[in-house]
């Protein structure tokens, strides 16, 4: 799933008092940027709220995971390109970035992602129940000029993946790397799906500590899943994982190192001026 802006920078991160991520563009000399859909979806809200976020769009995404659906929301738009019921593809325009609404202090996009139950019917007041940090589920496209904490893109070789086996019998898998009540992967009966004793396929270790845990990305069949690193035993097998991460550094850095049996190639690009 892609960032809704092609170029920009993060001005405010996700926190309990701000259930989304803000992205700006003015200091890059950009005005009125196109805002693109996070993923394929259907418009479930197209509204204007003077006392809140100005022009806003919400999309529901039902075909990303077989375990749950997603909602994405876009606020402070200068103009809206969708009406309720419109179908969009990833990257299609949802509107033009702007500075509408009384709680906007300058040109920027307020962007939210929610994890919601399968078959969920959108209700705007559900935001505190379902909103997650968009940084956990959104990656930039390779070459996309975007800066800010957590912005990253990974290019992975899935051939000959080693097994990651559970250290216990009730190790839960999650759809994003975080301990949240709404991202535990569950079956049709709503019961959590646990890592099978024979293991799942190991992809790589996430470098960031999220919710006080280091996370492992794996494959459960064709599904991408995440498990806390300390709950898995990974077979001895060096897997090359190339990680390109854009952080706020003055000079480019290129490093290769071994962590937990995984060879990591880290490329840090110079921050955009």
C-alpha positions in Angstrom: 0.0 0.0 0.0 1.4 3.3 -1.1 1.8 6.8 0.5 -1.0 9.1 -0.7 1.6 11.8 -1.6 4.4 11.2 -4.1 6.8 13.8 -2.5 6.7 15.4 0.9 7.7 15.1 4.6 6.1 14.1 7.9 5.0 17.0 10.1 3.2 15.1 12.9 3.3 11.4 13.9 0.6 9.1 15.2 -0.1 9.3 19.0 -3.1 8.9 21.3 -4.1 12.6 20.8 -3.5 12.5 17.0 -4.9 9.3 15.4 -3.2 9.8 12.1 0.0 11.0 10.4 0.4 14.6 8.9 2.3 15.1 5.7 3.5 18.5 4.4 4.9 19.7 1.1 5.3 23.5 1.1 9.0 23.6 2.0 9.7 21.6 -1.1 8.1 24.3 -3.3 5.0 22.2 -4.0 1.5 23.6 -4.1 -1.8 21.8 -4.6 -0.4 18.2 -4.8 -2.6 15.3 -6.0 -3.6 12.9 -3.1 -3.7 9.3 -4.2 -5.7 6.3 -2.8 -3.7 4.2 -0.3 -5.1 1.0 -2.0 -7.9 -0.3 -4.1 -11.2 0.6 -2.4 -14.7 2.2 -2.4 -15.5 5.7 -1.2 -17.7 5.6 2.0 -17.4 9.2 3.0 -17.0 12.5 1.1 -17.8 15.5 3.2 -16.9 19.0 4.4 -16.6 19.9 8.0 -15.6 23.5 8.8 -15.1 22.8 12.5 -13.0 19.7 12.0 -10.9 18.7 9.0 -12.4 20.6 6.1 -12.7 18.5 3.0 -12.5 14.8 3.8 -12.6 11.5 2.0 -12.8 7.9 3.5 -12.3 4.7 1.6 -12.9 1.1 2.6 -10.6 -1.6 1.4 -12.0 -5.1 1.5 -9.6 -7.2 -0.6 -6.2 -6.7 1.1 -6.5 -9.3 3.8 -8.8 -12.3 4.2 -8.8 -11.7 8.0 -10.0 -8.1 8.2 -10.8 -4.9 6.2 -9.1 -1.5 6.2 -10.4 2.1 6.1 -8.2 5.0 4.9 -9.1 8.7 5.5 -7.8 11.9 3.9 -8.4 15.3 5.5 -7.8 19.1 4.8 -8.1 18.6 1.1 -8.4 21.6 -1.1 -11.0 19.8 -3.2 -12.6 16.3 -3.3 -12.5 14.1 -6.4 -14.9 11.3 -5.1 -18.5 10.8 -4.0 -19.8 8.0 -1.9 -19.9 4.7 -3.9 -17.0 5.6 -6.3 -14.6 2.7 -6.9 -10.9 3.6 -7.0 -7.6 1.8 -7.7 -4.4 2.3 -5.7 -3.0 5.7 -6.6 -6.1 7.1 -8.1 -6.8 10.7 -7.1 -9.0 11.2 -4.1 -8.5 15.0 -4.1 -6.0 17.9 -4.0 -4.0 18.6 -0.9 -4.8 21.8 0.9 -5.5 23.6 4.1 -9.3 23.4 4.8 -11.0 23.2 8.2 -10.5 25.3 11.3 -8.1 22.8 13.0 -5.6 23.0 10.1 -2.6 25.3 10.8 -1.2 25.1 7.3 -1.1 23.1 4.0 -0.9 19.4 4.8 -2.6 16.1 4.6 -4.0 14.3 7.6 -3.9 10.6 6.7 -5.4 7.7 8.7 -5.6 3.9 8.4 -8.0 1.8 10.4 -8.0 -2.0 10.8 -11.7 -3.1 10.9 -13.6 -6.4 11.0 -14.6 -8.1 7.8 -17.8 -6.8 6.4 -17.5 -3.6 8.5 -19.9 -0.7 7.8 -18.2 2.7 8.1 -19.0 4.9 11.0 -16.9 8.1 11.5 -17.1 7.9 15.3 -15.3 4.5 15.3 -11.9 6.2 14.8 -10.7 5.7 18.4 -11.5 2.0 18.2 -9.8 1.1 15.0 -7.1 3.7 14.0 -3.5 2.5 13.8 -0.2 4.2 13.0 -0.1 4.4 9.2 3.7 4.0 9.3 3.1 0.3 10.2 1.3 -0.6 7.0 2.4 2.0 4.4 5.6 1.8 2.4 7.0 4.3 -0.1 7.6 3.2 -3.7 11.2 2.7 -4.7 12.7 6.0 -5.7 9.8 8.0 -4.1 11.3 11.2 -2.6 9.7 11.2 0.9 11.3 11.9 4.2 10.5 11.3 7.9 10.8 8.8 10.7 9.7 5.3 9.7 9.4 5.9 5.9 10.9 2.8 4.3 10.7 0.4 1.4 11.9 -3.2 1.4 13.0 -5.4 -1.5 13.0 -9.1 -0.4 14.1 -12.3 -2.0 11.6 -15.0 -0.8 13.5 -18.0 -2.3 14.6 -20.8 0.1 13.1 -19.1 3.2 14.0 -20.7 6.5 11.4 -21.8 9.0 10.4 -19.8 12.1 9.1 -22.1 14.7 7.1 -21.1 17.8 8.8 -21.3 21.2 5.4 -22.1 22.8 2.0 -23.5 21.8 -0.1 -20.4 21.7 2.0 -17.9 19.7 -0.4 -15.5 17.9 0.3 -14.1 14.5 -0.5 -10.5 13.6 -1.3 -8.5 10.5 0.9 -5.6 11.4 4.0 -5.4 13.7 2.3 -4.2 16.9 0.5 -5.5 19.9 -3.0 -4.3 19.2 -6.3 -6.0 19.9 -7.6 -5.5 16.4 -4.6 -6.9 14.4 -4.5 -10.5 15.8 -5.1 -12.8 12.8 -8.2 -14.8 13.3 -10.2 -17.4 11.4 -13.8 -17.3 10.2 -14.9 -18.2 13.7 -13.2 -15.2 15.2 -10.6 -17.3 17.1 -6.9 -16.3 16.9 -4.7 -18.3 14.5 -1.5 -19.5 16.2 1.9 -20.3 14.6 1.8 -24.0 13.7 4.4 -26.1 15.4 6.0 -27.0 12.1 6.7 -23.3 11.7 6.0 -20.6 9.1 8.4 -19.1 6.5 10.8 -16.5 7.9 11.3 -13.3 5.8 13.3 -10.9 7.9 13.7 -9.1 11.2 12.3 -5.5 11.5 14.9 -3.2 12.8 12.6 -0.8 14.7 11.4 -1.6 18.2 7.5 -1.3 18.0 5.4 -1.5 21.1 8.6 -2.6 23.0 9.1 -5.6 20.7 11.3 -6.5 17.8 9.2 -8.1 15.1 9.7 -10.8 12.5 8.0 -10.7 9.2 6.9 -14.2 8.0 4.7 -15.9 5.4 1.8 -18.0 6.5 0.8 -19.6 3.2 0.6 -16.5 0.9 -0.2 -14.1 3.8 2.2 -11.7 5.3 2.2 -12.1 9.1 4.2 -10.7 12.0 5.3 -12.4 15.2 7.4 -11.0 18.1 11.0 -12.1 17.7 11.4 -13.5 21.2 8.5 -16.0 20.5 10.2 -17.7 17.5 13.1 -20.0 16.9 14.5 -19.4 13.4 16.3 -22.1 11.6 20.0 -21.5 10.8 20.0 -20.0 7.4 21.3 -16.6 6.3 18.7 -14.8 4.3 19.6 -11.6 2.5 17.1 -8.8 3.1 17.7 -5.5 1.4 16.3 -2.5 3.3 16.3 1.0 1.9 15.3 3.4 4.7 15.0 7.2 4.4 15.7 8.9 7.7 16.7 12.4 8.6 20.5 12.2 8.2 22.8 14.8 6.8 25.0 12.5 4.7 24.2 9.2 2.8 25.2 6.0 4.6 25.7 2.5 3.1 26.2 -0.4 5.5 26.0 -4.2 5.6 25.7 -6.0 8.8 24.6 -9.3 10.3 21.8 -9.3 12.9 20.2 -12.5 14.2 21.6 -14.5 11.3 20.2 -12.1 8.7 22.4 -10.1 6.4 21.1 -6.6 6.2 22.1 -4.1 3.6 21.1 -0.6 4.8 21.1 2.4 2.5 20.3 5.8 4.0 19.7 8.6 1.5 20.3 12.3 2.2 17.2 14.1 3.5 15.5 16.3 1.0 16.2 20.0 1.5 
